[in-house]
Amino acid sequence: MVFNRVSKELVGIALIAMFLFLLFFVDFTSLVNLHKNIPQEWLNVNTVFLSIIFEAIPFILLGVIVSSCIQVFVTEDMIQKVIPKSPIVAMIPAVFVGVLFPMCECVIIPIVRRLIQKGLPLHVGIVILMSAPIMNPVVLLSTVYAFPKNDYVVYARFGITILVALFIGLIVYYCYRERNVLKDVEVSVQTRKKRVGKML
């Protein structure tokens, strides 16, 4: 505990020292025209990178907020009551979660992770993770808009999504069965922390 406190204090002091050094000893005015010496290709890479970051951050924050609400308000008993007892049957409604809750992959990852930690079977969580970003009304409408004269593409996209999600869910189930990987990791991390605390 003492070592952790001292290390945090050292990091804080180092950050403050770095800030003061940059403030008093670095001439930032000379960097104003720096972009003129950078190739246009790298500027384009920077533009695309920043645009992706700014587009994804709000959805990631939304996923974190929903995940936090699940942690506080959802119990393992609630999840066990909702999930069908049969592991195979439980995957079928999981495929259509995205239809009821339109979520992109940025939002769904922290939500599914938290649900698995709360007791959702791993293979069911993987099915949701695979299908939800595609099986939602926004993607449906965008696909219809992109292929207005070809309904086959719309049906094929969603049909293949259902089959692939169920197939991968079956693979995960037969590999892990009832084992909850995230719970095992969480328990091992907590055990390791207790051991380190006793050593200190």
C-alpha positions in Angstrom: 0.0 0.0 0.0 2.8 2.4 0.9 4.6 1.5 -2.4 1.5 2.3 -4.4 1.0 5.6 -2.7 4.6 6.7 -3.3 4.5 5.6 -6.9 1.3 7.6 -7.6 2.9 10.7 -5.9 6.1 10.3 -8.1 3.9 10.0 -11.3 2.1 13.2 -10.2 5.3 15.1 -9.6 6.7 13.9 -13.0 3.6 15.1 -14.8 3.8 18.5 -13.1 7.5 18.8 -13.9 6.9 17.9 -17.5 4.1 20.5 -17.8 6.3 23.2 -16.3 9.2 22.3 -18.6 6.9 22.5 -21.7 5.4 25.7 -20.5 8.7 27.6 -19.9 11.3 26.0 -22.2 9.4 25.0 -25.4 8.6 27.5 -28.1 5.3 26.4 -29.5 5.1 29.2 -31.9 7.7 27.4 -34.1 5.2 24.5 -34.5 2.5 26.6 -36.2 3.8 26.0 -39.7 4.9 22.4 -39.0 2.0 21.0 -41.0 3.5 22.5 -44.2 6.4 20.1 -43.9 4.2 17.0 -43.4 3.2 15.0 -46.5 -0.4 15.3 -47.5 -0.9 11.5 -47.1 -0.1 11.7 -43.4 -2.4 14.6 -43.0 -5.2 12.6 -44.6 -4.3 9.7 -42.2 -4.6 12.1 -39.3 -7.9 13.4 -40.5 -9.4 10.0 -40.9 -8.1 8.9 -37.5 -9.5 11.8 -35.7 -12.8 11.5 -37.4 -13.1 7.9 -36.4 -12.2 8.7 -32.8 -14.7 11.6 -32.5 -17.4 9.4 -34.1 -16.8 6.5 -31.8 -16.2 8.1 -28.4 -19.9 9.2 -27.8 -21.1 5.6 -28.5 -18.4 4.1 -26.4 -19.4 6.4 -23.5 -23.0 5.4 -24.0 -22.0 1.7 -23.7 -20.0 2.4 -20.6 -23.0 4.3 -19.0 -25.4 1.4 -19.8 -22.8 -1.1 -18.6 -22.6 0.9 -15.3 -26.4 0.8 -14.9 -26.4 -2.9 -15.5 -23.8 -3.3 -12.8 -25.9 -1.3 -10.3 -29.5 -2.3 -11.1 -29.3 -5.8 -12.7 -28.7 -8.9 -10.6 -27.7 -12.4 -11.5 -31.1 -13.7 -10.5 -32.8 -11.3 -12.9 -30.7 -12.6 -15.8 -31.3 -16.2 -14.9 -35.1 -15.6 -14.9 -35.0 -14.0 -18.4 -32.6 -16.5 -20.1 -34.2 -19.8 -21.2 -32.9 -22.9 -19.4 -31.9 -24.7 -22.6 -28.4 -23.4 -23.8 -29.4 -23.9 -27.4 -32.8 -22.3 -27.2 -31.3 -19.3 -25.3 -29.3 -18.3 -28.4 -32.4 -17.8 -30.6 -33.9 -14.7 -28.8 -30.3 -13.4 -28.4 -30.0 -13.1 -32.1 -32.9 -10.6 -32.2 -31.8 -8.4 -29.3 -30.5 -5.9 -31.8 -34.0 -5.5 -33.4 -35.3 -4.3 -30.0 -32.3 -2.3 -28.9 -30.5 -0.6 -31.8 -26.8 -0.7 -30.8 -23.6 -0.5 -32.8 -20.5 -2.5 -31.9 -19.0 0.4 -29.9 -22.0 0.3 -27.5 -22.6 -3.4 -27.4 -19.1 -4.5 -26.3 -19.1 -3.1 -22.8 -22.7 -4.0 -22.3 -22.2 -7.7 -23.2 -19.1 -7.8 -21.1 -21.0 -6.6 -18.1 -23.9 -9.0 -18.7 -21.5 -12.0 -18.9 -19.9 -10.9 -15.6 -23.5 -10.8 -14.2 -24.1 -14.4 -15.2 -25.2 -14.3 -18.8 -23.9 -17.5 -20.5 -20.8 -16.8 -22.5 -22.2 -18.3 -25.8 -25.3 -16.2 -25.5 -23.2 -13.1 -25.0 -21.2 -13.9 -28.1 -24.3 -14.4 -30.2 -25.5 -10.9 -29.1 -22.1 -9.5 -29.8 -22.1 -11.0 -33.3 -25.7 -10.1 -34.3 -26.7 -6.9 -32.5 -24.6 -4.5 -34.6 -26.3 -5.8 -37.8 -29.7 -6.9 -36.6 -31.0 -3.4 -35.8 -33.5 -1.1 -37.6 -30.8 1.5 -38.5 -28.7 -1.0 -40.4 -31.9 -2.5 -42.0 -33.0 0.9 -43.3 -29.5 1.8 -44.5 -29.3 -1.5 -46.4 -32.6 -1.0 -48.0 -31.6 2.5 -49.0 -28.3 1.3 -50.4 -30.0 -1.5 -52.5 -33.5 -0.1 -53.3 -34.0 -2.5 -56.2 -32.4 -5.6 -54.8 -34.3 -7.0 -51.8 -32.2 -10.2 -52.0 -29.2 -8.4 -50.6 -31.2 -7.3 -47.5 -32.6 -10.8 -46.8 -29.2 -12.4 -47.5 -27.4 -10.0 -45.1 -29.7 -10.6 -42.2 -30.1 -14.3 -42.9 -26.4 -14.9 -43.1 -26.0 -12.9 -39.9 -28.4 -15.1 -38.0 -26.7 -18.3 -39.3 -23.2 -17.1 -38.6 -24.1 -15.8 -35.1 -25.8 -19.1 -34.1 -22.9 -21.2 -35.6 -20.3 -19.2 -33.6 -22.5 -19.4 -30.5 -22.6 -23.2 -30.8 -18.8 -23.3 -31.2 -18.3 -21.2 -28.1 -20.8 -23.3 -26.2 -19.1 -26.6 -27.0 -15.7 -25.2 -26.2 -16.6 -23.6 -22.9 -19.9 -25.2 -21.8 -21.1 -23.5 -18.6 -17.8 -21.9 -17.8 -17.9 -18.1 -17.4 -14.5 -16.9 -18.5 -14.9 -13.3 -17.4 -16.0 -14.4 -13.9 -13.0 -16.6 -13.7 -10.7 -13.8 -14.7 -12.3 -11.4 -12.2 -12.0 -13.9 -9.3 -8.3 -14.6 -10.2 -7.5 -10.9 -10.3 -9.2 -10.3 -6.9 -7.2 -13.2 -5.5 -4.0 -11.9 -6.8 -4.7 -8.4 -5.4 -5.3 -10.0 -2.0 -2.0 -11.9 -2.1 -0.1 -8.7 -3.1 -1.8 -6.8 -0.3 -0.7 -9.4 2.2 2.9 -9.3 0.9 3.0 -5.5 1.3 
